[in-house]
Every structure is written in C-alpha cells, then in structure tokens.
Amino acid sequence: MNTVPIHPEYRELRSQDLVPQFLLFKKAGGISPRTYRDYETTLYLFFSRYPAALDKPRESTLSFLAGYDNAYSFNVYFAYLKNFWDWTLSEGYFRGGIHPLHGLKKRKTQGRIVQLEEKDVAALLRTPDQKTYCGLRDYALMLLSLDTGIRPGEALQLLPGDLYYERRELAVRAEIAKTRTPRVLPLSEPTLEVIQRILKVRPWEWRESPIFCTETGEPWNVTSWSRRVKAYGKKCGLDITAYALRHTAALLMLRHGMDAFSLQRIMGHSTMDMTRHYINLTSEDTRRAHGQAGVVLALVEEEPDRKKPKKKRLRGIEI
C-alpha cells in the first residue's frame, strides 16, 4: 500500500493542527457556511476513525471510503477528502508525488431526479394551512421553489432587500449562491403576491430576518424545511424532500417550453451538464407520448390500398 509520509520537520503536527488551517484556507476562498460545516464534520469523522491518517494517508483514506457502499455518500466524502489532501500536498506538509487518492475515481450514480405530475404538485400546494404564519410561509416557499427552481439553501438565506417588487425579481447574492455566482430570478405574479403577504404579517423587529424564517424570526435550516415538505408530501401520498421541488420546477419549465440555456441560467448551473439531465428526462416524455400517440401506426393499419395476405383456397379434402 503506497503512502505519502509527512515531512520530518512536520512530524509533530496532528490533525488538530492541520484541519483548522485548511478550514481557514477554504473560508478565505469564499465557501458557504454550510460547506464549511460539511468539511469540518467530514474531517472530524475521518480523523476520529483514523488518528494515524497523517502518517498513513492513503491506507487510511481508502479504508474510510471503502466503508461506504452508497455511491452518493462515497462521492461526497471523496470530494471533501481529495480537497484536503490536495491542500496538504500544495502546502508542503507531505513529501512525494503520490496522492492518497491516486487512481481512484468517483462512482457512477443513477439519476435521482424526482418527477412529480402537475396534479400532484397542485395537491401539495393545497396542503399548508395558510391561516397560520408557518403554513403561509411554507406555501410561499413552495411556490417560490416551483416558480424559480431556487435551491433550498439559497431560498432560506434570502433577505427582504433581495426582493424587487417593481421589476418582479429576486436577487440571489453571490455569497448565498452555491456556485458563488449571483443571478436574478423573475417571479410570477402569484409568487410575488404571497411573498408580500408573508412579509406584511411579520413584526417590525423581523425587518432584518430572512424572508423565510422561523415563527420567532430566527434563520431556518434546510433540514427542518425538508422535514416539513416530507410531511406535507406524506399527506398527499408523495415521498419527497425540499430538493424535489427544484427538480420539479426544472422539468415543468422545460415541458412548458423554456429553452435549455434559459433554464441553465435560472437554475444556476455552472455548466450545461446538469441541465442535460433534465432535458434527457423530458426527451423520455416526448418518446413516451410519441409511442402512445402511434400516429403512423394508425395510418398504416388503416391504409386502404395496403395489400393484405392472400388467403389460401381450400379445394379438396381427403376422406
């Protein structure tokens, strides 16, 4: 098993010394608070299981990743650990040129884009009780998600100042965007109206709170929001999460005529690769609809001049 031993002069360094430096480096690079926590959690988990990982980084890393059969979990940990080892190598904490993950790649995953029928979406929107603050907030957040395809983590960090009533637009600031690229989202009239309603019922003391906050005016997290979406979905017989609303929005936009490049900009995809996943799914819709229509098949079967197989004439029988 190949390893990349630590420099002699850094032999006394421990994970408690390196991890804070790495996190500071990533924070200076502009990662989001959530990504920062994910790095912190991953590295704490890794070094708690493999305290000697600095001396045996390759062996420890491969052993750690081998414990995850799920491709999604494997790929997440792979990405975080790769970034950490890339940094340690570039900073000179290790000698040699063999990366702890040399020769290993991310696993292929099956698409898990959730597809909801429009009738299911309509049923879901009827579920929140709009006579309560939480119900109205949840309805507004659902509508915004379906209208714009905004990521849950981005939506929950929106501030009242990000909303432009006159232009019917919402600004996703660079510091809250997953890709760190700002974008502007157009809003439909129903979405704008319900957001205005939720802001009007809030007390004045909440003026600096996120648009979609808790019933005490505190920031809300994605996990709590996803639990509520899952509960609403259960009432409708659906197994969904908050992120499923983003998938649904993308598919509905394409099905209603939006072009791929506009969808890429609205969704905030840094490349067309992810957008293609949605395009491929709508292509399946087209093929399925084409098969169900069966236009040519019907024409051929009903063609009057089509030659039919000649029937065999029975002339004689043996007795």
C-alpha positions as CSV (number, residue, x, y, z in Angstrom):
1,M,0.0,0.0,0.0
2,N,1.6,3.3,-1.1
3,T,1.7,6.1,1.4
4,V,2.8,9.7,1.4
5,P,4.8,10.2,4.6
6,I,4.8,13.5,6.4
7,H,7.8,15.8,6.2
8,P,10.2,15.2,9.1
9,E,10.0,18.8,10.2
10,Y,6.2,18.5,10.4
11,R,6.3,15.1,12.2
12,E,4.8,16.5,15.4
13,L,1.9,18.1,13.6
14,R,-1.5,16.5,14.3
15,S,-4.9,16.7,12.7
16,Q,-5.9,19.3,15.3
17,D,-3.1,21.5,13.8
18,L,-3.8,21.0,10.1
19,V,-7.6,20.9,9.9
20,P,-8.1,24.4,11.3
21,Q,-5.6,25.8,8.8
22,F,-7.3,24.0,6.0
23,L,-10.7,25.3,7.0
24,L,-9.3,28.8,7.3
25,F,-7.9,28.4,3.7
26,K,-11.3,27.3,2.4
27,K,-13.2,30.0,4.3
28,A,-10.9,32.6,2.8
29,G,-11.7,31.2,-0.6
30,G,-15.4,32.1,0.0
31,I,-17.1,28.8,0.8
32,S,-20.6,29.0,2.3
33,P,-21.1,28.4,6.0
34,R,-22.9,25.1,5.2
35,T,-19.9,23.9,3.1
36,Y,-17.6,24.9,5.9
37,R,-19.6,22.8,8.4
38,D,-19.6,19.9,5.9
39,Y,-15.8,20.0,5.6
40,E,-15.5,20.3,9.4
41,T,-17.8,17.3,10.0
42,T,-16.2,15.1,7.4
43,L,-12.6,15.7,8.6
44,Y,-13.6,15.3,12.3
45,L,-15.2,11.9,11.4
46,F,-12.3,10.8,9.3
47,F,-9.6,11.6,11.9
48,S,-11.6,10.3,14.7
49,R,-11.7,6.9,12.9
50,Y,-8.1,7.1,11.7
51,P,-6.0,9.1,14.1
52,A,-2.8,8.0,12.3
53,A,-4.0,9.2,8.9
54,L,-1.3,11.8,8.6
55,D,1.3,9.1,8.7
56,K,-0.7,6.7,6.5
57,P,-2.9,8.9,4.4
58,R,-3.5,6.5,1.5
59,E,-4.2,3.5,3.6
60,S,-6.5,5.4,6.0
61,T,-8.4,7.2,3.2
62,L,-9.0,4.1,1.2
63,S,-10.2,2.2,4.3
64,F,-12.5,5.1,5.2
65,L,-14.1,5.3,1.7
66,A,-14.4,1.5,1.4
67,G,-16.9,1.6,4.2
68,Y,-19.5,3.4,2.0
69,D,-21.4,1.3,-0.5
70,N,-23.8,4.1,-1.3
71,A,-22.4,6.0,-4.3
72,Y,-23.7,9.4,-3.2
73,S,-22.1,9.1,0.2
74,F,-18.9,7.8,-1.3
75,N,-18.7,10.7,-3.7
76,V,-19.3,13.4,-1.1
77,Y,-16.6,12.1,1.2
78,F,-14.3,11.5,-1.8
79,A,-14.6,15.2,-2.8
80,Y,-14.0,16.6,0.7
81,L,-11.0,14.4,1.4
82,K,-9.5,15.0,-2.0
83,N,-9.6,18.7,-1.4
84,F,-8.0,18.3,2.0
85,W,-5.2,16.1,0.6
86,D,-4.7,18.5,-2.4
87,W,-4.2,21.3,0.1
88,T,-1.7,19.4,2.3
89,L,0.4,18.5,-0.7
90,S,0.4,22.0,-2.1
91,E,1.4,23.4,1.3
92,G,4.3,21.1,1.5
93,Y,3.2,19.2,4.6
94,F,3.8,15.9,2.7
95,R,6.7,14.8,0.5
96,G,6.4,12.7,-2.6
97,G,4.1,12.9,-5.6
98,I,1.6,10.1,-4.8
99,H,-1.7,11.4,-3.9
100,P,-3.6,9.4,-1.2
101,L,-6.5,9.0,-3.8
102,H,-4.3,8.4,-6.8
103,G,-6.0,6.0,-9.3
104,L,-9.4,6.3,-7.5
105,K,-12.4,8.0,-9.1
106,K,-15.9,8.9,-8.1
107,R,-18.5,6.2,-8.6
108,K,-21.2,6.4,-11.2
109,T,-24.6,7.2,-9.8
110,Q,-28.1,6.7,-11.0
111,G,-30.1,9.8,-11.6
112,R,-32.4,10.5,-8.7
113,I,-34.3,13.5,-10.1
114,V,-37.8,13.3,-8.6
115,Q,-40.6,13.7,-11.2
116,L,-44.0,14.9,-10.0
117,E,-47.1,15.1,-12.1
118,E,-48.8,18.5,-12.2
119,K,-51.8,17.2,-10.3
120,D,-49.5,16.0,-7.5
121,V,-47.9,19.5,-7.3
122,A,-51.4,21.1,-7.2
123,A,-52.4,18.8,-4.3
124,L,-49.1,19.5,-2.5
125,L,-49.8,23.3,-2.7
126,R,-53.2,22.9,-1.1
127,T,-51.7,21.2,2.0
128,P,-50.2,24.1,4.0
129,D,-52.7,25.9,6.3
130,Q,-52.4,29.5,5.0
131,K,-54.3,30.8,8.0
132,T,-51.2,30.3,10.2
133,Y,-47.8,32.0,9.8
134,C,-46.0,28.7,9.3
135,G,-48.5,27.5,6.8
136,L,-48.4,30.7,4.8
137,R,-44.6,30.8,4.9
138,D,-44.4,27.2,3.7
139,Y,-46.9,27.8,0.9
140,A,-44.9,30.9,-0.2
141,L,-41.6,28.9,-0.1
142,M,-43.1,26.1,-2.1
143,L,-44.4,28.5,-4.7
144,L,-41.1,30.2,-5.0
145,S,-39.3,26.9,-5.3
146,L,-41.6,25.8,-8.1
147,D,-41.6,29.2,-9.8
148,T,-37.8,29.6,-9.9
149,G,-36.1,26.3,-9.1
150,I,-34.1,28.0,-6.4
151,R,-32.0,25.8,-4.2
152,P,-33.4,25.3,-0.6
153,G,-30.2,26.6,0.9
154,E,-30.3,29.7,-1.2
155,A,-34.0,30.4,-0.6
156,L,-33.6,30.2,3.2
157,Q,-30.9,32.9,3.1
158,L,-32.9,35.5,1.1
159,L,-33.4,38.8,2.8
160,P,-36.3,41.3,2.2
161,G,-33.8,43.6,0.4
162,D,-33.3,40.9,-2.2
163,L,-36.8,41.3,-3.4
164,Y,-37.5,43.9,-6.2
165,Y,-41.3,44.5,-6.3
166,E,-41.4,46.8,-9.3
167,R,-39.4,44.5,-11.5
168,R,-40.9,41.3,-10.1
169,E,-37.4,39.9,-9.5
170,L,-35.4,38.2,-6.8
171,A,-31.7,38.6,-6.4
172,V,-29.6,35.6,-5.4
173,R,-26.5,37.2,-4.0
174,A,-23.1,35.7,-4.7
175,E,-22.5,34.9,-1.0
176,I,-25.6,32.7,-0.8
177,A,-25.4,31.1,-4.3
178,K,-24.0,27.6,-4.3
179,T,-21.8,28.4,-7.3
180,R,-20.8,31.8,-5.8
181,T,-22.2,33.4,-9.0
182,P,-25.1,35.9,-8.5
183,R,-28.2,35.6,-10.5
184,V,-31.6,37.3,-10.9
185,L,-34.8,35.3,-10.8
186,P,-38.0,36.5,-12.4
187,L,-41.1,36.0,-10.3
188,S,-44.7,35.3,-11.4
189,E,-47.5,37.4,-10.0
190,P,-48.9,34.7,-7.6
191,T,-45.4,34.1,-6.2
192,L,-44.7,37.8,-5.7
193,E,-48.1,38.4,-4.0
194,V,-47.7,35.6,-1.5
195,I,-44.2,36.7,-0.6
196,Q,-45.6,40.2,0.0
197,R,-48.3,38.7,2.2
198,I,-45.8,36.8,4.4
199,L,-43.7,40.0,4.8
200,K,-46.7,42.1,5.8
201,V,-47.7,39.8,8.7
202,R,-44.2,39.8,10.2
203,P,-43.5,42.1,13.1
204,W,-41.3,45.2,12.6
205,E,-38.5,43.6,14.7
206,W,-38.0,41.0,12.0
207,R,-37.0,43.5,9.3
208,E,-33.5,42.1,9.1
209,S,-34.5,38.4,9.3
210,P,-34.6,36.2,6.3
211,I,-37.8,36.2,4.3
212,F,-38.4,32.6,5.2
213,C,-37.6,32.4,8.9
214,T,-38.9,30.6,12.0
215,E,-42.0,31.7,13.9
216,T,-39.6,33.5,16.3
217,G,-37.9,35.4,13.5
218,E,-34.7,33.2,13.5
219,P,-32.9,31.8,10.5
220,W,-34.2,28.5,9.3
221,N,-32.2,25.5,8.1
222,V,-32.7,23.2,5.1
223,T,-33.1,20.1,7.2
224,S,-36.1,21.5,9.1
225,W,-37.7,22.8,5.9
226,S,-37.2,19.4,4.1
227,R,-38.9,17.6,7.0
228,R,-41.9,19.9,6.6
229,V,-42.0,19.2,2.9
230,K,-41.8,15.5,3.5
231,A,-44.7,15.7,6.0
232,Y,-46.8,17.7,3.5
233,G,-46.0,15.1,0.8
234,K,-47.0,12.3,3.0
235,K,-50.4,13.8,3.3
236,C,-50.7,13.6,-0.4
237,G,-49.2,10.2,-0.8
238,L,-45.8,11.5,-2.1
239,D,-42.3,10.7,-0.9
240,I,-40.5,14.0,-1.5
241,T,-38.0,16.4,0.0
242,A,-37.4,20.1,-0.4
243,Y,-35.0,19.5,-3.2
244,A,-37.6,17.6,-5.1
245,L,-39.4,20.9,-5.7
246,R,-36.3,22.2,-7.6
247,H,-36.3,19.1,-9.8
248,T,-40.0,19.5,-10.4
249,A,-39.6,23.2,-11.3
250,A,-36.9,22.4,-13.9
251,L,-38.9,19.7,-15.6
252,L,-42.1,21.8,-15.6
253,M,-40.3,24.7,-17.2
254,L,-38.9,22.5,-20.0
255,R,-42.3,20.9,-20.6
256,H,-43.9,24.3,-20.8
257,G,-41.5,25.5,-23.5
258,M,-38.5,27.0,-21.7
259,D,-35.2,26.6,-23.7
260,A,-32.2,24.9,-22.2
261,F,-30.0,28.0,-21.9
262,S,-32.6,30.0,-20.0
263,L,-33.2,27.0,-17.7
264,Q,-29.4,26.8,-17.0
265,R,-29.3,30.5,-16.0
266,I,-32.4,30.3,-13.8
267,M,-31.3,27.1,-12.1
268,G,-27.8,28.5,-11.5
269,H,-26.0,25.5,-13.2
270,S,-22.3,26.4,-13.7
271,T,-22.3,24.1,-16.8
272,M,-24.8,22.5,-19.1
273,D,-24.1,19.1,-17.8
274,M,-26.7,19.1,-15.0
275,T,-29.2,20.9,-17.2
276,R,-28.9,18.0,-19.7
277,H,-30.2,15.6,-17.1
278,Y,-33.5,17.4,-17.1
279,I,-33.5,17.7,-20.9
280,N,-33.0,13.9,-21.2
281,L,-35.9,13.3,-18.9
282,T,-38.2,15.5,-20.9
283,S,-36.9,13.7,-24.0
284,E,-38.2,10.5,-22.4
285,D,-41.6,12.2,-22.0
286,T,-41.6,13.0,-25.7
287,R,-40.7,9.4,-26.7
288,R,-43.4,8.1,-24.4
289,A,-46.0,10.5,-25.8
290,H,-45.0,9.6,-29.3
291,G,-45.4,5.9,-28.6
292,Q,-48.8,6.5,-27.0
293,A,-50.0,8.6,-30.0
294,G,-49.0,6.0,-32.5
295,V,-49.9,8.2,-35.5
296,V,-48.0,6.4,-38.2
297,L,-49.1,3.0,-36.9
298,A,-52.7,4.0,-37.1
299,L,-52.3,5.4,-40.6
300,V,-50.6,2.2,-41.8
301,E,-53.2,0.0,-40.3
302,E,-56.0,2.0,-41.8
303,E,-54.4,2.4,-45.3
304,P,-57.0,1.3,-47.8
305,D,-54.6,0.2,-50.5
306,R,-52.4,-1.8,-48.2
307,K,-52.1,-5.3,-49.6
308,K,-53.4,-8.0,-47.3
309,P,-52.1,-11.5,-47.2
310,K,-53.7,-13.7,-49.8
311,K,-56.0,-16.3,-48.2
312,K,-55.3,-19.9,-49.0
313,R,-58.1,-21.5,-51.0
314,L,-59.3,-24.9,-49.8
315,R,-60.1,-27.0,-52.9
316,G,-60.2,-30.6,-51.8
317,I,-60.1,-32.8,-48.8
318,E,-59.1,-36.4,-48.2
319,I,-61.7,-38.7,-46.8
